[in-house]
Amino acid sequence: MTFRSPRAWIAITSAAIVLYLGVGYVSRTSPGPLATVHEREKKLTGIGSCSNCHGGWLGSMTDSCVECHADIGKQLEERGGLHGTLKPELARECARCHSDHRGLGFAMVNKLSFAEAGVPDRSKFDHRKIGYDMRGKHLEETCDKCHKNADAAVLPEGGKRFLGLTQDCAACHEDVHKGTMGQRCATCHGQEAWDRLHSEGHEKHLALVGGHGDVACRTCHAEGDPIHSLEAIGAGRELFARDCQHCHESPHRGEFTDGVALLVSKAPGEGCIACHVAEHVAFKDESHKRMPAARHACSGFPLTAPHDNVACEKCHAAPEGQEDTFAARYPGRAEGDCKACHEDVHRGQFAEGPFAAEGCVGCHDRQHWEPPAFDVRKHERAKLPLTGRHATIECNECHERPEETKPRVFRGTPAICDACHEDAHQGYFGRFAKELSKDPAGTCARCHMTTAFKDVPAEGFDHKRWTAFPLEGAHAQSSCESCHRRSEKPDPKGRTFGWIEKRYGKVKGCVTCHADPHRGEFDREGLPSRVDGREGCVRCHVETSFRTFPKGFDHGAWTGFVLDGKHAATGCSSCHAPLRKADRFGRTWGRAKSSACADCHADPHAGQFLIDGSIDCRRCHRSAEGFKDLAFRHNFDSRFALGRAHANVACDKCHKPERIGDAVVIRYRPVPRECADCHTPDELLRARGRDR
């Protein structure tokens, strides 16, 4: 078909008429005239302009809106501003808040717009939703004070209603500093008033509270200071933090301030905050009642006992008549300068002599007066070195107080035995006085050591020479107290060493001193009264030691219990435990419990084989060589005979560890004996099949 054809002209004419009628229908069905702000945009008016707002075939109304209102699109994309904080479903429906086709005078931003956005009252809009904390004087202003077109019914062409402003103070207020301050205005000024200054972030360096709370800025940031002036800081120069001593003169010694700074992990000059915090209005603050001991030690005077519980004012109070100044309260005492506070109770006894130069701490511990620190090593510098017992007795026993009002005597105390100790031997050794007096410490030192009167010098006490009774064998090894028993209370001369005659009388052999620890067991009928010509104790024992048996000891003959197997190799003490203290018969070995196994050996079976209150170990353990040597026959000694199927089964398959009472032991009895107790029905069926 060509354009000359009548049919072609008819088709073209028909299409034109349909298009004309369609455009006319659209024009007639429009909701109403556009608002002025849209009406003045040529591309939004005329034929085919609807799609510019409504998105056409492939777009949406929201896409068309943000194409023109790019700043709103940016808010939606970055989730910022008022539109970016709306719920996504509301933020994408522009027409819900900003309807059109209401006529030229219609304001597309109205009360409904704010209400839909969650702001019922525009005048009370919380600017923090858009990132601006508006306070103070700003809250007193109306919206159009900052947003010039806030109440305009029709925005001027190119104008903004609420967008386009910055939070920079200089955008609205004159910069009186003429650009010399590089910091934000809010760093020093609040929103209440320009002349009410504050310091944002000042707490990073120093909290402006307490004594620092009412100090004018210029006091610390004086004009002309090239580093710390307000102008220098505002210009962005590097800020060097100052420590306390930069502004305040310290009355303390440098060793103290440096020590405290190290203690609280601060640089020198910053340790003041350990005691003086910014909240204090004065360095002498009543709320600071006590200084910790570790901090006080930095002064050179540690608060150790007994100074740890002393009230501060006991030591740090201005002396009567003096002005209450820091120097008067804290004069700086040395740790060893005791006399600065304490009276000399010795009344000058140590003003001269070997300890004079050391002062009080030469004899006393720095932490306490009692007990004194005058130890054995220091006493060696005196006339009497403290050895043995002298090193343990109380000082007061030798250094007495002559009168209650006079000090205890330390210097001039006698150093010989006779000056302190009476003769407890009632003159027995008087006949040897000439020989015994050769010792410079006195006659007593010839036979007695300073450790105790019972101790003798290294060469020993010649018992035969001094008493005519030779000590041989065990007697030579025994302590003196074995025969000379000490009394519980000393006699009038202080002697506790017993007299041999008063205890035993005339010596008549072993039975004179020694009781029979066997209580006649070896004198009973049927036992020999004489062995190789020896009678009594020496049938078995010798004088060297009761535990020595030169001829051996036939355990079976004397006790009826033959030592064979393992018992033959076992030491006596295994059954006869040594006693820490001899019993009243003098026996030092315990008696055997009995000949029954269970009386000596622990039951590893936790009572499984207990029958009528006793256990017969020999039923299974018949060899004395060891318990592992068993004589147990499963088919005869138990109620479960091991047939062909069980003969080669390991014991621990049936006898397994189990808790019995407080112990975990191998369970032997009772154990299951029925087939079904251990085997499943399938296993039993298979076993029967194999048997067939």
C-alpha positions as CSV (number, residue, x, y, z in Angstrom):
1,M,0.0,0.0,0.0
2,T,1.4,3.4,-1.0
3,F,0.7,6.9,0.3
4,R,-1.3,7.6,-3.0
5,S,-3.6,4.7,-2.1
6,P,-7.0,5.8,-0.6
7,R,-6.6,3.1,2.0
8,A,-3.3,4.7,3.3
9,W,-4.9,8.1,3.7
10,I,-7.8,6.7,5.5
11,A,-5.5,4.9,8.0
12,I,-3.4,8.0,8.6
13,T,-6.4,10.1,9.1
14,S,-8.0,7.6,11.5
15,A,-4.8,7.5,13.7
16,A,-4.6,11.2,13.9
17,I,-8.2,11.5,15.0
18,V,-7.6,8.8,17.7
19,L,-4.5,10.6,19.0
20,Y,-6.3,13.9,19.1
21,L,-9.2,12.5,20.9
22,G,-6.8,10.7,23.4
23,V,-4.9,13.8,24.2
24,G,-8.1,15.7,24.7
25,Y,-9.4,13.0,27.0
26,V,-6.2,13.1,29.1
27,S,-6.5,16.9,29.3
28,R,-10.1,16.6,30.4
29,T,-9.3,13.9,33.1
30,S,-6.3,15.7,34.8
31,P,-6.9,15.9,38.7
32,G,-6.5,19.6,38.7
33,P,-4.0,22.4,37.9
34,L,-0.4,22.0,39.1
35,A,1.0,24.0,42.0
36,T,2.9,27.1,41.1
37,V,6.3,25.6,41.8
38,H,5.6,22.9,39.2
39,E,3.5,25.1,36.8
40,R,6.4,27.4,36.1
41,E,8.5,24.5,34.9
42,K,7.9,24.2,31.2
43,K,8.8,20.5,31.0
44,L,6.0,19.7,33.5
45,T,3.3,21.4,31.4
46,G,1.8,20.7,28.0
47,I,1.0,17.6,26.1
48,G,3.0,14.5,27.2
49,S,4.4,16.1,30.3
50,C,2.7,13.8,32.8
51,S,5.3,11.2,32.5
52,N,7.9,13.7,33.7
53,C,6.4,13.4,37.1
54,H,4.7,10.1,37.0
55,G,7.5,8.1,35.5
56,G,6.1,7.0,32.3
57,W,6.0,3.3,31.2
58,L,9.4,2.3,32.7
59,G,9.8,4.6,35.7
60,S,8.1,5.6,39.0
61,M,7.0,8.8,40.4
62,T,9.7,8.6,43.1
63,D,12.4,8.3,40.4
64,S,11.0,11.3,38.6
65,C,10.9,13.4,41.9
66,V,14.5,12.7,42.8
67,E,15.6,13.4,39.3
68,C,14.6,17.0,39.9
69,H,15.2,17.1,43.6
70,A,18.7,15.6,43.7
71,D,19.4,16.8,47.3
72,I,16.4,14.8,48.5
73,G,17.6,11.8,46.5
74,K,21.0,12.1,48.2
75,Q,19.3,12.0,51.7
76,L,17.4,8.9,50.7
77,E,20.6,7.3,49.4
78,E,22.8,8.2,52.4
79,R,20.0,7.7,55.0
80,G,20.6,11.2,56.3
81,G,18.5,14.4,56.7
82,L,14.8,14.4,57.5
83,H,13.9,12.3,54.4
84,G,16.7,9.8,55.1
85,T,15.4,9.1,58.6
86,L,11.8,8.2,57.4
87,K,10.7,4.6,57.1
88,P,11.6,3.3,53.7
89,E,8.0,2.6,52.6
90,L,7.1,6.3,53.5
91,A,10.3,7.8,52.0
92,R,9.5,6.3,48.6
93,E,6.0,7.7,48.5
94,C,6.6,11.4,47.7
95,A,3.0,12.2,46.9
96,R,1.9,11.0,50.3
97,C,3.4,14.1,51.9
98,H,3.6,16.4,48.9
99,S,0.4,16.2,46.8
100,D,-0.1,18.3,43.7
101,H,-2.9,19.3,41.3
102,R,-4.4,21.5,44.0
103,G,-4.1,24.8,42.2
104,L,-1.5,27.5,41.8
105,G,-1.7,28.8,45.4
106,F,-1.3,25.3,47.0
107,A,1.7,24.8,49.3
108,M,3.2,21.4,48.7
109,V,5.0,21.5,52.1
110,N,2.3,21.9,54.8
111,K,1.1,20.6,58.1
112,L,0.1,17.3,56.6
113,S,3.6,16.9,55.2
114,F,5.1,17.2,58.7
115,A,2.5,15.1,60.4
116,E,3.1,12.2,58.0
117,A,6.8,12.6,58.8
118,G,6.1,12.2,62.5
119,V,6.2,15.9,63.3
120,P,2.8,17.0,64.6
121,D,4.0,20.5,65.5
122,R,6.6,22.0,63.2
123,S,7.7,24.5,65.7
124,K,8.8,21.7,68.0
125,F,10.8,19.8,65.5
126,D,13.8,18.0,67.1
127,H,16.8,19.0,65.0
128,R,18.8,16.2,66.4
129,K,17.0,14.0,63.8
130,I,19.1,15.8,61.2
131,G,22.3,15.8,63.2
132,Y,22.1,19.2,64.8
133,D,21.7,19.5,68.6
134,M,19.8,22.8,68.8
135,R,19.6,24.2,72.3
136,G,19.6,27.5,74.2
137,K,18.8,30.7,72.4
138,H,18.1,28.8,69.2
139,L,15.0,27.3,70.7
140,E,13.5,30.7,71.3
141,E,13.6,31.6,67.5
142,T,10.9,30.9,65.0
143,C,11.7,28.7,62.0
144,D,11.8,31.6,59.5
145,K,14.7,33.1,61.5
146,C,17.0,30.7,59.9
147,H,14.9,29.2,57.1
148,K,13.8,32.3,55.2
149,N,11.2,30.5,53.1
150,A,9.8,28.4,56.0
151,D,6.4,30.0,55.8
152,A,6.3,31.0,52.1
153,A,3.2,29.6,50.3
154,V,5.1,29.7,47.0
155,L,8.9,29.3,47.0
156,P,10.7,31.8,44.8
157,E,12.3,30.3,41.8
158,G,15.5,28.5,42.7
159,G,14.8,28.9,46.4
160,K,14.9,26.3,49.2
161,R,12.5,26.0,52.1
162,F,14.5,24.1,54.7
163,L,17.5,22.8,52.9
164,G,20.7,24.6,52.0
165,L,21.8,25.7,55.4
166,T,25.0,24.6,57.2
167,Q,25.7,24.2,60.9
168,D,28.6,26.6,60.8
169,C,28.0,29.4,63.3
170,A,29.6,31.9,61.0
171,A,26.9,31.2,58.4
172,C,24.5,33.3,60.6
173,H,26.7,35.1,63.1
174,E,29.6,37.5,62.6
175,D,33.0,36.2,63.4
176,V,34.4,38.7,65.9
177,H,37.7,36.8,65.8
178,K,38.2,37.7,62.1
179,G,39.3,34.1,61.3
180,T,42.1,33.9,63.9
181,M,40.4,31.0,65.6
182,G,40.8,27.7,63.7
183,Q,38.5,25.8,66.2
184,R,34.7,25.5,65.8
185,C,32.7,28.2,67.6
186,A,31.1,25.5,69.8
187,T,34.5,24.6,71.2
188,C,34.3,27.7,73.4
189,H,30.8,29.0,73.0
190,G,27.5,27.5,73.9
191,Q,24.0,28.1,72.4
192,E,22.8,29.9,75.5
193,A,24.9,33.1,75.1
194,W,28.2,34.1,73.5
195,D,29.6,35.5,76.7
196,R,29.0,32.3,78.6
197,L,32.1,30.5,77.6
198,H,32.9,26.8,78.1
199,S,35.6,24.5,77.0
200,E,34.4,21.5,75.0
201,G,36.8,18.6,75.5
202,H,38.7,20.3,78.2
203,E,38.2,17.3,80.5
204,K,40.7,15.4,78.2
205,H,43.4,17.5,79.8
206,L,41.9,18.9,83.0
207,A,38.3,18.7,84.3
208,L,37.0,22.2,85.0
209,V,35.5,21.3,88.4
210,G,36.2,22.1,92.0
211,G,39.1,24.5,92.4
212,H,39.4,24.8,88.6
213,G,35.7,25.3,88.1
214,D,35.5,29.1,88.6
215,V,38.9,30.1,87.2
216,A,38.7,32.5,84.3
217,C,40.1,31.2,81.0
218,R,42.7,34.0,80.8
219,T,44.1,32.9,84.2
220,C,45.6,29.8,82.5
221,H,45.5,30.9,78.9
222,A,46.8,34.5,79.2
223,E,47.0,36.7,76.1
224,G,50.5,36.7,74.7
225,D,51.4,33.2,75.8
226,P,52.8,31.7,72.6
227,I,51.8,28.2,73.6
228,H,48.8,28.2,75.9
229,S,47.0,31.4,75.1
230,L,43.4,31.2,73.7
231,E,44.7,32.6,70.5
232,A,47.5,30.1,70.1
233,I,45.1,27.2,70.9
234,G,42.4,28.6,68.6
235,A,44.9,29.0,65.8
236,G,45.4,25.3,65.9
237,R,48.9,25.2,67.3
238,E,50.0,22.0,68.9
239,L,48.9,21.9,72.5
240,F,51.4,20.8,75.1
241,A,49.6,19.5,78.2
242,R,50.8,21.0,81.5
243,D,51.2,19.2,84.7
244,C,50.2,20.4,88.2
245,Q,53.7,21.8,89.0
246,H,53.6,23.9,85.9
247,C,51.0,26.2,87.6
248,H,51.4,25.3,91.3
249,E,54.5,25.4,93.4
250,S,55.0,22.1,95.3
251,P,56.1,22.1,98.9
252,H,57.1,18.4,98.7
253,R,60.6,17.1,98.2
254,G,61.3,15.9,94.6
255,E,61.9,12.3,95.8
256,F,58.4,12.2,97.1
257,T,56.6,13.7,94.1
258,D,58.6,11.5,91.7
259,G,58.0,8.4,93.8
260,V,54.2,9.0,93.9
261,A,54.1,9.7,90.1
262,L,55.8,6.4,89.5
263,L,53.4,4.7,91.9
264,V,50.4,5.9,90.0
265,S,52.0,5.4,86.6
266,K,52.2,9.1,85.8
267,A,55.0,11.2,84.4
268,P,57.1,13.3,87.0
269,G,55.1,16.4,87.9
270,E,51.7,14.7,87.3
271,G,51.6,12.6,90.5
272,C,49.9,15.3,92.4
273,I,46.5,14.0,91.3
274,A,47.1,10.9,93.4
275,C,46.2,13.1,96.5
276,H,44.9,16.4,95.1
277,V,42.1,15.9,92.5
278,A,40.5,18.7,90.6
279,E,37.3,18.6,92.7
280,H,39.2,19.9,95.7
281,V,38.8,23.6,96.2
282,A,42.1,23.7,98.2
283,F,45.2,21.6,98.6
284,K,44.4,21.1,102.3
285,D,41.1,19.4,101.8
286,E,39.3,17.9,104.8
287,S,37.9,15.1,102.7
288,H,41.4,13.7,102.2
289,K,41.6,12.0,105.5
290,R,44.4,9.4,105.0
291,M,47.3,8.7,102.7
292,P,47.7,5.1,101.5
293,A,50.7,3.3,103.0
294,A,52.4,2.7,99.6
295,R,52.2,6.4,98.8
296,H,53.4,7.5,102.3
297,A,56.5,5.3,101.7
298,C,57.5,7.6,98.9
299,S,58.2,10.2,101.6
300,G,61.0,8.0,102.9
301,F,59.0,7.0,105.9
302,P,57.0,3.8,105.3
303,L,53.8,3.3,107.4
304,T,54.7,-0.1,108.7
305,A,53.7,-1.4,112.1
306,P,53.2,0.3,114.5
307,H,52.8,3.5,112.5
308,D,50.2,1.9,110.2
309,N,47.4,2.6,112.6
310,V,48.4,5.9,113.9
311,A,46.1,8.8,113.1
312,C,47.7,11.4,110.7
313,E,47.3,14.3,113.2
314,K,49.4,12.4,115.8
315,C,52.4,13.1,113.6
316,H,51.3,15.9,111.4
317,A,50.0,18.6,113.6
318,A,51.7,22.0,114.0
319,P,53.6,22.1,117.3
320,E,52.0,24.2,120.0
321,G,52.8,27.8,119.5
322,Q,53.8,27.5,115.9
323,E,51.8,28.7,112.9
324,D,49.8,26.0,111.2
325,T,51.8,25.8,108.0
326,F,52.7,22.9,105.7
327,A,56.3,23.0,106.8
328,A,55.3,22.9,110.5
329,R,52.9,19.9,109.9
330,Y,55.3,18.0,107.6
331,P,58.8,18.8,108.8
332,G,60.3,15.8,106.9
333,R,61.4,13.1,109.4
334,A,63.8,10.4,108.6
335,E,62.7,6.8,109.2
336,G,65.4,6.2,111.8
337,D,65.0,9.5,113.6
338,C,63.0,7.9,116.5
339,K,63.9,10.5,119.1
340,A,62.1,13.2,117.1
341,C,58.8,11.6,118.4
342,H,59.8,9.1,121.1
343,E,61.3,9.4,124.5
344,D,64.6,7.6,125.4
345,V,63.4,5.0,127.9
346,H,67.0,3.8,128.5
347,R,67.9,7.2,130.1
348,G,71.2,7.5,128.1
349,Q,72.6,4.0,128.6
350,F,73.4,3.8,124.9
351,A,74.6,7.3,124.5
352,E,78.1,5.8,124.2
353,G,79.4,2.4,123.4
354,P,79.3,0.1,120.4
355,F,75.7,0.9,119.5
356,A,75.6,4.7,120.0
357,A,76.1,5.6,116.4
358,E,73.2,3.5,115.3
359,G,70.6,5.1,117.5
360,C,67.4,3.4,118.4
361,V,67.3,1.2,115.3
362,G,70.6,-0.4,116.4
363,C,68.5,-2.5,118.9
364,H,64.9,-2.0,117.8
365,D,63.2,-2.9,114.5
366,R,62.0,0.1,112.5
367,Q,58.5,-1.3,112.6
368,H,58.0,-2.0,116.3
369,W,59.7,-1.6,119.7
370,E,58.8,-5.0,120.9
371,P,60.3,-7.5,120.5
372,P,63.6,-5.7,120.1
373,A,65.7,-6.4,117.0
374,F,68.8,-6.8,119.1
375,D,69.6,-10.3,117.9
376,V,72.3,-12.9,118.6
377,R,74.7,-11.4,116.0
378,K,74.5,-8.0,117.5
379,H,75.0,-9.4,121.0
380,E,78.3,-10.8,120.0
381,R,79.6,-7.2,120.2
382,A,78.7,-7.2,123.9
383,K,80.8,-9.0,126.6
384,L,78.6,-12.1,126.5
385,P,78.0,-13.7,123.1
386,L,74.6,-15.4,123.0
387,T,74.9,-19.1,122.2
388,G,72.6,-22.0,122.9
389,R,69.9,-21.4,125.5
390,H,71.1,-17.8,126.0
391,A,70.0,-17.1,122.5
392,T,66.4,-18.0,123.2
393,I,65.6,-16.7,126.6
394,E,63.9,-13.4,127.2
395,C,66.1,-10.4,127.6
396,N,64.3,-9.5,130.8
397,E,65.6,-12.7,132.5
398,C,69.1,-11.2,132.5
399,H,68.4,-7.5,132.2
400,E,66.3,-6.6,135.1
401,R,64.7,-3.4,136.2
402,P,66.1,-2.4,139.7
403,E,63.1,-0.2,140.5
404,E,59.8,0.5,138.8
405,T,60.8,4.1,138.2
406,K,64.2,3.3,136.8
407,P,65.1,1.9,133.4
408,R,66.0,-1.7,132.8
409,V,69.7,-2.3,133.1
410,F,71.4,-3.5,129.9
411,R,75.0,-2.3,130.2
412,G,77.1,-3.7,133.1
413,T,75.3,-7.1,133.4
414,P,77.6,-9.9,134.7
415,A,78.7,-12.4,132.1
416,I,79.8,-15.5,134.2
417,C,77.6,-18.5,135.0
418,D,77.9,-18.2,138.8
419,A,76.4,-14.7,138.7
420,C,73.1,-16.1,137.4
421,H,73.0,-19.8,138.2
422,E,73.1,-21.6,141.6
423,D,74.9,-24.9,142.1
424,A,72.2,-27.5,141.5
425,H,74.6,-30.4,142.4
426,Q,74.6,-29.5,146.1
427,G,78.4,-29.3,146.1
428,Y,78.9,-32.8,144.7
429,F,81.6,-31.6,142.4
430,G,83.3,-29.3,144.9
431,R,86.2,-31.7,145.2
432,F,87.0,-30.9,141.6
433,A,86.6,-27.1,142.0
434,K,90.2,-26.3,141.2
435,E,90.1,-28.2,137.9
436,L,86.7,-26.9,136.9
437,S,87.4,-23.2,137.6
438,K,89.9,-23.0,134.7
439,D,87.0,-22.2,132.2
440,P,86.7,-18.4,131.8
441,A,82.9,-18.6,131.8
442,G,83.0,-20.3,135.3
443,T,83.1,-23.8,136.7
444,C,79.7,-24.8,135.2
445,A,81.0,-24.4,131.6
446,R,83.4,-27.4,132.2
447,C,80.5,-29.9,132.0
448,H,77.5,-27.9,130.7
449,M,76.8,-26.3,127.3
450,T,74.9,-23.1,126.9
451,T,72.3,-24.9,124.8
452,A,71.0,-26.7,128.0
453,F,72.4,-28.0,131.3
454,K,71.9,-31.5,130.0
455,D,74.2,-30.9,127.0
456,V,77.9,-31.6,127.5
457,P,80.9,-30.4,125.5
458,A,82.1,-32.2,122.5
459,E,84.6,-34.3,124.4
460,G,81.7,-35.6,126.4
461,F,81.1,-36.2,130.1
462,D,83.4,-38.8,131.5
463,H,80.8,-40.7,133.5
464,K,83.2,-43.2,134.9
465,R,85.6,-40.5,136.1
466,W,83.1,-38.2,137.7
467,T,80.6,-40.8,139.0
468,A,82.5,-44.1,139.1
469,F,79.8,-45.7,136.9
470,P,81.1,-46.5,133.4
471,L,78.7,-46.1,130.5
472,E,79.1,-48.8,128.0
473,G,77.1,-50.2,125.1
474,A,73.6,-48.7,124.9
475,H,74.2,-46.8,128.1
476,A,77.0,-44.9,126.3
477,Q,74.5,-43.9,123.6
478,S,71.6,-43.1,125.8
479,S,70.7,-39.6,127.0
480,C,71.3,-38.7,130.6
481,E,67.6,-38.5,131.1
482,S,67.2,-42.2,130.6
483,C,68.5,-42.8,134.1
484,H,68.3,-39.3,135.5
485,R,64.7,-38.6,134.8
486,R,63.7,-34.9,134.9
487,S,61.1,-33.8,137.3
488,E,58.1,-31.8,136.1
489,K,58.9,-29.0,138.4
490,P,62.4,-27.8,139.3
491,D,63.7,-27.9,142.9
492,P,64.4,-24.7,144.8
493,K,67.8,-24.4,142.9
494,G,66.2,-24.9,139.6
495,R,67.3,-28.5,139.1
496,T,65.0,-30.9,137.1
497,F,67.7,-33.5,136.6
498,G,66.8,-36.5,138.7
499,W,69.1,-38.1,141.3
500,I,69.8,-41.7,140.4
501,E,69.7,-42.9,144.0
502,K,66.3,-41.4,144.6
503,R,64.9,-43.1,141.6
504,Y,66.5,-46.6,141.5
505,G,68.5,-46.9,144.7
506,K,71.4,-49.3,144.5
507,V,72.1,-50.6,140.9
508,K,71.4,-54.3,140.6
509,G,71.5,-55.0,136.8
510,C,69.0,-54.5,134.0
511,V,65.9,-55.0,136.1
512,T,67.0,-52.2,138.4
513,C,66.2,-49.6,135.7
514,H,64.4,-51.5,133.0
515,A,60.9,-52.9,133.3
516,D,60.0,-56.0,131.3
517,P,58.3,-54.6,128.1
518,H,57.2,-58.1,127.2
519,R,55.1,-58.4,130.4
520,G,56.4,-61.9,131.1
521,E,55.5,-63.3,127.8
522,F,59.0,-64.9,127.4
523,D,59.0,-66.2,130.9
524,R,56.0,-68.4,130.5
525,E,56.1,-72.1,130.9
526,G,57.5,-74.0,127.9
527,L,60.1,-71.3,127.0
528,P,63.8,-71.6,127.9
529,S,64.9,-69.7,131.0
530,R,68.5,-69.9,130.0
531,V,70.1,-69.6,126.6
532,D,73.9,-70.3,126.2
533,G,74.3,-69.5,129.8
534,R,72.5,-66.2,129.6
535,E,69.5,-65.5,131.8
536,G,66.9,-62.8,131.8
537,C,67.0,-60.0,129.2
538,V,70.4,-61.1,127.8
539,R,68.9,-64.3,126.5
540,C,68.0,-62.2,123.4
541,H,69.4,-58.8,124.0
542,V,72.9,-57.3,124.6
543,E,73.9,-54.1,126.3
544,T,74.6,-52.4,123.0
545,S,71.0,-52.2,121.9
546,F,67.7,-53.9,122.7
547,R,67.2,-54.2,119.0
548,T,70.4,-56.2,118.5
549,F,70.0,-60.0,118.5
550,P,73.5,-61.4,118.1
551,K,72.2,-65.0,118.2
552,G,69.2,-64.2,116.1
553,F,65.6,-64.5,117.1
554,D,63.6,-67.7,116.4
555,H,60.2,-66.1,115.7
556,G,58.4,-69.4,115.4
557,A,59.9,-70.8,118.7
558,W,59.2,-67.7,120.8
559,T,55.9,-66.5,119.3
560,G,54.4,-69.6,117.5
561,F,54.2,-67.6,114.2
562,V,56.7,-69.0,111.7
563,L,58.2,-66.4,109.3
564,D,58.3,-68.0,105.9
565,G,57.8,-66.7,102.3
566,K,57.4,-63.0,102.1
567,H,57.2,-62.8,105.9
568,A,60.8,-63.9,106.2
569,A,62.0,-61.0,104.2
570,T,59.8,-58.4,105.9
571,G,61.4,-56.1,108.5
572,C,60.2,-56.3,112.1
573,S,58.7,-52.8,112.0
574,S,56.3,-53.9,109.3
575,C,54.3,-55.8,111.9
576,H,55.7,-54.2,115.0
577,A,55.4,-50.5,114.3
578,P,58.0,-48.3,116.1
579,L,56.3,-46.2,118.7
580,R,57.1,-42.5,118.8
581,K,57.1,-42.6,122.5
582,A,57.8,-45.6,124.7
583,D,54.8,-47.1,126.5
584,R,54.7,-47.3,130.3
585,F,56.7,-50.5,130.2
586,G,59.4,-48.9,128.1
587,R,58.5,-50.8,124.9
588,T,59.2,-48.9,121.7
589,W,57.9,-51.5,119.2
590,G,54.2,-52.0,118.9
591,R,52.6,-55.4,119.3
592,A,51.5,-57.3,116.2
593,K,47.8,-57.1,115.7
594,S,47.4,-60.9,115.3
595,S,48.3,-63.7,113.0
596,A,45.2,-63.2,110.8
597,C,45.9,-61.8,107.3
598,A,43.1,-59.2,107.4
599,D,44.5,-57.6,110.6
600,C,47.6,-56.5,108.7
601,H,46.6,-56.3,105.1
602,A,43.9,-54.0,103.7
603,D,41.0,-55.6,102.0
604,P,41.2,-54.7,98.3
605,H,37.8,-56.3,97.7
606,A,35.8,-53.9,99.9
607,G,34.2,-56.6,102.0
608,Q,33.0,-58.8,99.1
609,F,34.4,-62.0,100.8
610,L,33.4,-61.1,104.3
611,I,31.8,-64.2,105.9
612,D,30.4,-64.1,109.4
613,G,32.3,-61.0,110.2
614,S,35.8,-62.2,109.1
615,I,37.7,-62.8,105.9
616,D,39.8,-65.9,105.3
617,C,42.4,-64.7,102.7
618,R,44.0,-68.2,102.6
619,R,41.0,-69.5,100.7
620,C,42.4,-67.9,97.5
621,H,45.9,-66.7,98.5
622,R,47.6,-69.8,100.0
623,S,51.2,-68.9,99.3
624,A,53.2,-66.7,101.7
625,E,55.3,-65.6,98.7
626,G,52.8,-63.1,97.5
627,F,49.1,-62.3,97.0
628,K,49.4,-62.7,93.2
629,D,50.2,-66.3,93.6
630,L,46.6,-67.6,93.6
631,A,45.3,-71.0,94.5
632,F,41.8,-70.1,93.4
633,R,39.9,-72.7,91.3
634,H,36.9,-71.2,89.6
635,N,35.1,-74.5,89.0
636,F,35.5,-75.5,92.7
637,D,35.8,-72.3,94.7
638,S,32.9,-70.4,93.1
639,R,29.3,-71.0,92.2
640,F,30.0,-70.6,88.5
641,A,31.9,-73.4,86.7
642,L,33.8,-72.2,83.6
643,G,32.7,-74.4,80.8
644,R,34.2,-74.7,77.3
645,A,32.7,-71.3,76.3
646,H,34.1,-69.4,79.3
647,A,37.4,-71.1,80.0
648,N,39.4,-68.7,77.8
649,V,37.5,-65.5,78.6
650,A,39.6,-62.9,80.3
651,C,38.7,-62.3,83.9
652,D,38.1,-58.5,83.4
653,K,35.3,-59.4,80.9
654,C,33.1,-60.4,83.8
655,H,34.8,-58.9,86.8
656,K,35.0,-55.1,86.2
657,P,35.7,-52.1,88.3
658,E,32.8,-50.9,90.3
659,R,32.2,-48.4,93.1
660,I,31.5,-50.2,96.4
661,G,31.0,-47.7,99.2
662,D,33.8,-45.1,98.9
663,A,36.2,-47.2,96.8
664,V,36.4,-48.4,93.2
665,V,37.3,-52.1,93.2
666,I,36.9,-55.2,91.0
667,R,33.6,-56.8,91.5
668,Y,33.9,-60.5,92.2
669,R,30.7,-61.3,94.1
670,P,27.9,-61.2,93.6
671,V,28.0,-61.2,89.7
672,P,25.3,-62.3,87.3
673,R,25.3,-66.0,86.5
674,E,22.5,-66.4,84.1
675,C,23.2,-66.4,80.3
676,A,20.7,-63.7,79.6
677,D,22.4,-61.4,82.2
678,C,25.4,-61.0,79.9
679,H,24.3,-62.1,76.4
680,T,21.6,-60.8,74.0
681,P,18.9,-63.1,72.7
682,D,20.6,-63.1,69.2
683,E,23.9,-64.1,70.7
684,L,22.2,-67.0,72.6
685,L,20.5,-68.2,69.4
686,R,23.7,-68.2,67.5
687,A,25.5,-70.0,70.3
688,R,22.8,-72.7,70.3
689,G,23.1,-73.0,66.5
690,R,26.9,-73.6,66.8
691,D,26.2,-76.2,69.5
692,R,24.0,-78.2,67.1
